[in-house]
Amino acid sequence: MRTNISARHFKVSDDLKDYAQREVQRLTRYFDGIIDCNIELSFQRESKISEVALTVHGNLLKASETSEDFRKSIALSVDKLEQQLRKYKGKMRNKY
């Protein structure tokens, strides 16, 4: 899985990049067909926003979360994607 991390209006620290990659790697437990992952971090005043998009067999799964900390917002958006992957995997099983 290719992971691309970008930030709006600030530079991402190496520690935060490592944390985001570890969290996204957790998703490979649920589905092996993840091709690409884009993580976009931004902030507005006190709120930190993370948007994570996964490319899975030509489909795009997205999750966005806002909180007071980047680590928390990344973890919450990965949790949302985990649920989406489980649902997608169930649909693929039923299809075949």
C-alpha positions as CSV (number, residue, x, y, z in Angstrom):
1,M,0.0,0.0,0.0
2,R,1.3,3.4,-1.0
3,T,0.8,6.1,1.6
4,N,0.9,9.8,0.8
5,I,0.7,12.3,3.7
6,S,0.1,16.0,3.0
7,A,-0.6,19.0,5.1
8,R,-2.3,22.4,4.5
9,H,-0.7,25.5,5.9
10,F,1.9,23.7,8.1
11,K,4.8,21.2,7.9
12,V,4.1,17.7,9.3
13,S,6.6,16.4,11.8
14,D,8.3,13.1,11.3
15,D,6.7,11.8,14.5
16,L,3.2,12.6,13.2
17,K,4.0,11.0,9.8
18,D,5.1,7.8,11.5
19,Y,2.0,7.7,13.7
20,A,-0.3,8.2,10.7
21,Q,1.5,5.4,8.7
22,R,1.2,3.0,11.7
23,E,-2.5,3.7,12.1
24,V,-3.2,3.2,8.4
25,Q,-1.2,0.0,8.3
26,R,-3.6,-1.4,10.9
27,L,-6.3,-1.5,8.1
28,T,-4.4,-4.2,6.2
29,R,-5.6,-6.6,8.8
30,Y,-9.1,-6.2,7.5
31,F,-8.5,-6.1,3.8
32,D,-5.4,-6.9,1.7
33,G,-6.6,-5.2,-1.5
34,I,-5.8,-1.6,-0.4
35,I,-3.9,0.0,-3.3
36,D,-3.3,3.6,-2.2
37,C,-3.9,5.8,0.8
38,N,-4.0,9.6,0.9
39,I,-3.9,11.4,4.3
40,E,-4.5,15.1,4.3
41,L,-4.1,17.1,7.6
42,S,-5.3,20.7,8.1
43,F,-6.4,22.9,10.9
44,Q,-8.9,25.7,11.5
45,R,-8.4,27.7,14.7
46,E,-8.4,25.1,17.5
47,S,-9.8,22.2,15.5
48,K,-7.5,19.7,13.7
49,I,-8.9,17.9,10.7
50,S,-7.7,14.7,9.1
51,E,-9.1,13.3,5.9
52,V,-8.1,9.8,4.9
53,A,-8.9,8.3,1.4
54,L,-8.3,4.7,0.4
55,T,-8.3,3.3,-3.1
56,V,-9.6,-0.3,-3.1
57,H,-10.0,-2.1,-6.4
58,G,-11.1,1.0,-8.2
59,N,-13.4,2.2,-5.4
60,L,-12.7,5.2,-3.2
61,L,-13.4,5.0,0.6
62,K,-13.2,8.3,2.5
63,A,-13.3,9.4,6.1
64,S,-12.9,12.8,7.7
65,E,-12.7,13.6,11.4
66,T,-12.3,16.8,13.5
67,S,-10.9,17.0,17.0
68,E,-8.5,19.0,19.2
69,D,-5.5,16.8,18.4
70,F,-4.2,15.4,15.1
71,R,-3.5,12.0,16.6
72,K,-7.0,11.7,17.9
73,S,-8.5,12.8,14.6
74,I,-6.3,10.3,12.6
75,A,-7.3,7.5,14.9
76,L,-11.0,8.3,14.6
77,S,-11.0,8.5,10.9
78,V,-9.1,5.2,10.6
79,D,-11.8,3.6,12.8
80,K,-14.4,4.9,10.4
81,L,-12.5,3.4,7.5
82,E,-12.2,0.1,9.3
83,Q,-16.0,-0.1,9.4
84,Q,-16.3,0.9,5.8
85,L,-13.7,-1.8,4.8
86,R,-15.6,-4.5,6.8
87,K,-18.8,-3.5,4.9
88,Y,-17.1,-3.5,1.6
89,K,-15.5,-6.9,2.2
90,G,-18.9,-8.3,3.1
91,K,-20.4,-7.0,-0.1
92,M,-17.5,-8.5,-2.1
93,R,-18.1,-11.9,-0.4
94,N,-21.8,-11.9,-1.2
95,K,-21.1,-10.9,-4.8
96,Y,-19.0,-13.9,-5.4
